[in-house]
């Protein structure tokens, strides 16, 4: 098993001063804006999934 993935920046203020939170797995604290957030893996997308926003035919 590899190490847990760490976020590179705060999703609220963009600062990089993050520390793991004591709240549990995937929880992080930003020292700059004093916010706490949690990362969660939702799952894998189905194979062959295509976005609905694709325009017409590509040449």
C-alpha positions, 0 to 999 in steps of 0.5 A, a space after each residue: 500500500 502506498 502513502 496517502 495522497 496529500 492535497 497540494 493546496 487548500 480548496 478555499 484559499 489556495 494556500 499550501 500550508 496544510 496539515 493532517 487533521 486529527 479528525 480522521 482519515 482524509 481530513 486536512 487543516 489549512 493554517 492560512 484560512 483556518 478551515 478544515 476539509 476532508 478528501 474522499 474517494 468516491 469510486 471509479 468511473 465506468 469504462 467507456 464513459 463519455 462526457 455529454 458536453 462533447 460537441 459534434 463530430 470531430 474531423 
